[in-house]
Amino acid sequence: MPHTLVTTDADLAEVIAGGSAADAVMVDTEFMRRDTFYPQAALLQLCFSHTPDQAWLVDPLAITDLAPVCALFSNAAVVKVLHSASEDLEVFERWLGVQPSPLFDTQRAAAFAGMGFSVGYRSLVEKVTGEVLDKGETRSDWLKRPLTESQMAYAAADVLPLLKIYQHLRERLDSLDRSDWVFEDSARAANEASQAAPASYKKVKSAWKLSRRQLASLAAVCDWRDERARSLDKPRSWILPDKVCYSVAERSPANLSELRSVPAMPAAVVRKQGEVLLDLLSEAAQLPAAELPEPLGTPLDADERSLLKALKRRAAEIARGWNVEPEALLPSKDYELIVRMRDAPDAALPERWGGWRKEPLISPLLALSRGES
């Protein structure tokens, strides 16, 4: 695969300037996050639509001036094409502080084109081009330098076929009047990647079982854990696993001895951070009732589960009419949210339910949940 490694600021500026004539740029990344909180950018692959046989491999470990990449990502005249972009977007947010726009995610596009939900890149390449991509460097150490010729060929092969896929999907979706669906959903994903993540205590398994006072303790412990993980750039679980955070909140230990007795509590955490944790728990115990977190939703009861199934059946009918997989329309959590909102007809709807989904999909599902149809 033709490719050129870009390792200087001057060369990067020249590459980006030369790509200004393109109407689209294919984008891929290689990154590592085995033992870090943040993903580490290791390589950025670019292929411009007007030079379809040339891959540019930008080395983030050598480049110091990222302004040209940021300018490219912000250029509204150039479509940025990625496949299954969610992890790449996280990389861009941390590395560049800029998200690609307009963005066309080919995995979303394939779903809306009736080619299957969550189809993998290699499978899509084979379907569209007949080409079989090599998987040899999938688990490669992309932060090690120098990059091998095998790594660079693999990286180039990951981005070059993307142009044919993009052209194929755009033609197919334009004929179905669905290209805007892809751009809308892709833009929303990029916007969400730029926003603060929801409080991590809400994602702890079984947290719904805790009282509001215990939830305050859980929130305090998780916030401490997350901040420490960020500052040390280590995975959350390396600092304190979710199950230990839950046990601490459930037991609310009042001294170091009780803290040590929490199941699976690391001795080093008690030794080095025990007093800090106890102070946080003490503060949570003294919070006024009005400042306590709201209870988390309990599991659906039998009637609610029945409604959930009815909503999914209705969505499946709509999906069949569009020749797409139901999973492409809404994530499972949204069906549950519709169930929980049935008794609050005036509640504000999530922004993601607007746009192309609102009238043909969300409105009939809301009506069904409220017994209106």
N, C-alpha and C positions, 0 to 999 in steps of 0.2 A: 504494500500500500504506500503510495507517495506521501511523504511527510517531511516536515522540517521542524527541528527543535528550536524554539525561540527562548534565548537566555539573557538578552540584554534589553534595556529600556528602549534604546533606539530602534532595535529590530521590531519590538512589539509595536511601537508607534507607527512604523512603516507598514507592518502587516494590517493593522486596524485601518490606517488611511487607505490602503489598497482595497480593503473590503467595503469601503463606503459606497461603491457602486452596486453592491448586492442588494437584492430585495429580501433576502433571508440569510441567516447564518445558522448552521447546525452546531450545536453545543453539547459537550459532554465533559465530565470531570472524573478524575481519579482522586480518591481521598482516603484517609485512614482515621479510624476512631476506635481502635481496639482497647485502649487504656486511657482515654481522655474524655473530658466532659464535652468539649467542642470537637467537631470534625476538623481534620487538618487537610487543607487543600494541598494536593501533591502534583496535580497536572490539570491543565485546562486545554481541551481539544476544540478546535474551530475548523469549520469548513464552509466557505462562502459559496452562495448559489451560483455566482458567475465564474467560479473556478472549482467545479465540482470534483475534480480529481486530485485536489491538493488539501492535505490536512496540516494544520499548524498546531504544534504541541508547545504550549506556553508553560514554562517552568516557574511556578510560584515561589520556589526556593531561591531563584536567581533574580527575579524581577523585583524592582523596588518601587517603580512608578506605575501604579495600577490605573491611573486616570484614563488611558485609552480604552481599557476594558470597560470601565464604568460608563464612558461616553457611548461605547457601542451598545451596551445593555440599555441605555436610556434613549437611544435613537429610535424614535417612533416610526421611522421609515423602513426599518429593518426588522423583520420577524425573527424572533429567536426560537429555534426549534429544539426541543429536548424530549427525551423519552422517559416517562415516569420521573417527573422532575422534583418530587418532594424533598428527597435528600440533597439534591443539588442546590435547591433553594435555601436550605439550611446552611450549606457551605457558603453560598454567595452572601448571605446575610452577615455571617461572621467575618468572612474574608474581605468582601468588597463594601458591604454596607449599602449595596444597590441590588435591586432585583431586575431580571430581564423583562423588558416590555416593548412591544407586545410579545406575549409568550404563547406558543402552540405546543401543547404536550401531546405527543403522538400516541401515548398509551390511552389517554382520554379520547383522542380522535378515533382510534381503532374501535373503541367501545361504541361510540356514537355512529360509527360506520357499519356496525353489525358484524365486526370481526372478532368478537369475544371480549369478555371483561378481564382487565388486568393482564393482558397478553404480554409476555416477556419480549424483550428486544430481539433476542436471537430468533425466536419463533416468528416474530413479525418480519424480520429481515428475510427469513427463508420463504415466508408466504408471499412477500411482495417481489423479491428479487431472485429467489431461488438460490441465493448464496448461503453457505453454511459457515458461520463464524467460529473461529478457534476459541476455546475456553482456557487455553493453557496458562494465561497470566492472571486469571480471576483472583487468585489469592496472593498475588505478588506484593512485595514490599515496595510501595510506590514512593515512599519517602527516601529510600536508599539511592545514593548517587555514586557513580553515574548510572543513568537509566541504560538498560541493555537494548540492543537492537530488537530483540524479541518483544520487550515491553512496549517500545515505541511503535512497532508494527501492529501490535494488539490494540494500542490506544487509537491509532489511526483507523483501524478497521472498525472500531466502535462508533466513529463519527461519520465516516465517508458514506455508508449506505443510507444515512438518515435523510439525505436530500431526496432520493428516489421514494422513500417512504412518505415524506412530507408531500411531495408532488402527487403521489397516488392518493393519499388521504384527502388532500385539499380538493382534488377533482371530484372524488366520491362524495365528500361532504357538501361541496358547493352545489352539486346536483340535487342533494337532499335538503338544501337550505339549512345546514346544521353547522357550518364552520363557525358561526358566531357562538354556538354553544361551547365549542372548544376554547375560543379566545376568552369568553366570559368566565368559564370555570378555571382556566389557567391563571387569569389575572387575579381571581379570588384566592387561589392557592398561594400566589406570590405575595399578595397583601397579608394573608394570614401568617406567612413565614416571617414577615417583618414586624409582627405584633408580639407582645409578651405572651408567653405560653400560660395557659390556665394554671392556677395554683396546684402544685403537685399533690397536695394532700387529698384532693378530690379524686385522684386516680388510684389511691391506695385501696387494694382489695378489701372488701368488707367494711370500709370506713362508714358506710351507712348505718352500721350497727351501733356506732358510738353516739353518746349524748352530745349535746351542743357544747358542754364544758369540755368533754373529752376531745371533741373536734378542735376546740381552741388549742388544746395541748398538741394534738397531731399537727395542726397548721404551724405552730411554733417550732416543733421539732423538724418538720419537713423544710420549713424556710431556712432554718439554721443549716441543715444538711445540704440543701441546694446551694446556698451561698458559699459554703465551705468547698463544695465540689467545683463550683465555678472558679473560686480563687485559686484552688490547687490544680485546676484543669484535670480532674479525675472523674470517673463515672460516679453517679449518685450512690450506686450499690457498694462502691468501695469505701464510702464514708459511713453509710448506715443503710442497710437494706430496708425496703418498705415494711416487711413483716416485723422488724425490730421497732421501727417508728410506730407502728400500730400498737405493739405490745407496751411501749413506753406510755403512749397516750391512754391506753386502756387501764394501766395500773397506776399511772400518775405517781411514781416513786417520790418520796419526800426526802430521802437521804442517799448517800453513796452506796450504802449496804443494799438498800432496796433497788437501786439502779443496777447494781451488779447482778442481782437475782433475775433481772429481765431475761427471758430465754434468748440465747444467741447474741446477747449484748457483748461486743468486743471489749476485752479488758483494757486495751489501749485507749479506747474512747472514754471509758470511765476514768482512767488515770489522767488523761490529758484534757478532756473536755467535760468531765462529769459535773463540775461546779457550774459551768456555763449552762448545761442542760437543766440542772436543777433550778437555776435562776429563771430560765425560760418557762419552766413548768409552774413555778411559783407565780410568775406574772400572769400566766393563763388562768390560774386558779382564782386570781383576784379580779379578773375582768368583770365589769358590770354585765348583767344579763343582756342588755340591749346591744352590747358589742360582740356577743358570741356569734360564731358562724351559724348560718341557717342549716337546718337538718338536711342531709343528703337524701335523695329519693330512695325509698325502699323498693325492693323487687316488685314487679307487677303482680297483682292478684289474678285469680282465674278469669274474671270478666275482662280485665285489661289485656291479659294474654290472648284471649279470644279475639278482642278487637285488633290487637297487633297482627294476628294472622290474617284477619279480614283486610287490613290495610295493605299487607304484602301481596295478597291475592289480587287486589284491585290494581296495585302498581304493576304486578306481573302482566295483567291484561293490557294496561297501557303500553308497557314495554314491548309486548308481542306485536301490538299495532305499529310500533316504530321499528320492529325488527332489531331490537337491542336487548342485551341482558338486563334484567331488573336491577342488578347490583350497580349498574352504571348510572342509575337515576338518583338513588339516595343511599347513604350509608345506613346501616342497621340502627344506629343510635337515633336517627331522625324519626324513624317510625315510632320508637318509644317516646320521643319528645312530643309527637303528635298526639299520642295516647294521653300523655300527662297534661296536655294543653286543652283537652276537650271541655274541661270545666272552667276554662278561662278564655272565652271567645274574644275578649278585648285585649288579650296579651299581645305585645309586639312580636311579630314573627322574625325569626333569624334572617339576617340579610341574605344568607346563601339560598333562601327559599324564593328569592325574587327572580327577576330576569326571565329567561326562557322557561323555567320550571313553574312559575307561579300559576298561570291559568290552566295549562293542560295537565298538570300533575299535582301541585300542592293544593289547589282549590278543591278538586274532587276528593282528595284524601281528607282534608279538614272537614268537608261536608259529611263524609262517611263517618268520621269519628264522632261528629255531633248529632248523628241520626237524621241528617237533613236529606240524605239520598240513600 
